[in-house]
Amino acid sequence: MGSSSDWATMSHAAETLAALGIPHETRVVSAHRTPQRLYEYAQLAAGRGLKVIIAGAGGAAHLPGMAAAMTHLPVLGVPVESKALSGMDSLLSIVQMPGGVPVGTLAIGKPGAINAALLAAAILALSDPELSSHLQAWRAAQSDSVAETPE
């Protein structure tokens, strides 16, 4: 995430990954305030065994795009809600990447963080049958939890 204040949103991604039994790490890596940290993180991510990066950022939200420009790993961007424009600035900053540098962009805030974790799980499940089973069970439990009537 771009700032420790983004944890209020990004913790939902971590919780979802944990619920699915997916090992993960959390770091504060600011594109603007810690550019060298970002460079090292993105450049070394694949070599450290990471397979997908979920990057959450607010405001100018350059973190997901900058990370994507420095790694071949899939990068999923989560726009964090901002005070100034309610996260629309974050969304537009992440979704408007130039052709050739893709960032999978999710919804603003908590739903985006949860869906980023689920999308990362789906990507990882392509080569992990056990994770695929966990993900299918998670989705089935979600479906089963939806009431048929409003009472």
N, C-alpha and C positions, 0 to 999 in steps of 0.2 A: 504494500500500500504506500501511497505517496506521503502520508503523514500519520502519526499515531492517532490523530483524531478520526481517521478513516476506519479504525478498528470497530467502532460502533456498527458500521455496515459490514465490514469484511469478516467480522467474527461469525456471521451467519454462514459464510462459505466454509470456514474452518469447522464449524459445528456439523455441517452437512457432510463434509469429507470424513470427519471422525465417525459419524454415524454409519457411514458406508465402509469403515475400516481402511480408509486410504491414508497412508502416511503422507504428511505434508509439513511444510514449514511456513512460518510467518515472519516477514521482515518489513521494516520501514525503509523504503528506498525512494528517495525523492528525485525526480528528474531535474528539478530546479535547484534544490539545496544540497544534494549529494550526488552530483553527476558521476564522479569517479566510482562511487559505490554502485550506482546503476550499471555503469559500464562493466565493472568486474562481475556483478551478479549475473547479468544477461550473458556475458561472454563465457562464463564458467558453468552455467546452469546445466547444460546437457552433459558436460563432463562429470558433473557431480551426481548424475543419475536422474535429474528431473526430466519429466516427459511432457508436462503442460505447465504453463505459467498463468495464474489468475492475477491480474493487476487491477487494483482499484485506485481511483484517483478522482479528486474533485477540482472544480474551477477549470483552469486551463488544461488539466488532465493529460499531460504529455507522457506520463509514465507508461501506459500500455503500448502506445505507438513507438516510443523510444526503445522499449524492451524488444518489441517485435522487429525493429530495425537491426538489432544486435544479436539475434538468435534465430535458429531455424525451427525452434520449438513452437507449437501452437501457443498463441497468447490470447487469453480471454479477458476482455476489458469490462470492468464494472464501473459505471459512472456513479460517483458518490454525490449525494444531494448537497448542493451548496446553498449558502444563505442568500446570495445575490440573485440567482436565477432558478432556484429550486432543482438544480441538477441538469437543467437543459444545456448549460454551458459545458458541463462535463460530458454529457451525452454527445453533443456535436463535436467536441474535441476528439473524442475517441472514435466515433463512427466515421468521420471524414478522413480516413487514411488514404493516401494516394495509392493508385493501382500498383501492385507489386509488393506492398508491405501490409499484409492482411492482419487485422485484429478482429476477432469475433467479439461483437459488442452486445452486451446484455442490457436488461432494463435498469433504470435508475434505482439505486438503494438496495434495501433488503431483498426484494424479489430477484434482482439481478445477481446479487451475491450467491443466493441459494441456487439459482439456475446455472451460474457459472460453475459451481461445484458439481452439479448434476451433469452438465455438458462435459466437464473434464472427466468425470467418472465414465460417461458413455464413450469418450475417446479412448480412455485406458482399457475399458472393458472389451474393446475390439481384439485385444491380444491377451486378455486375462479372463478365462472362463469362470473362475471363482468370483471375480468382481462382477462379471456379467450376471451371475446368479444373484448376488447381493443386490445389484441395481434393480433387477426384475422383481425381487421380493419387496424392495423399498417402494417401487411403483405400484405393485399389487396392494400393499398395505395402505398406500395413499388412496387408491381407488376404493378399497374396502371401507375407508373411514368417511366416505361421503354418504350422507344420509339420503334415502330415497324420497323422504318427505320433509317438509320444513319444521316438523314438530320435534 
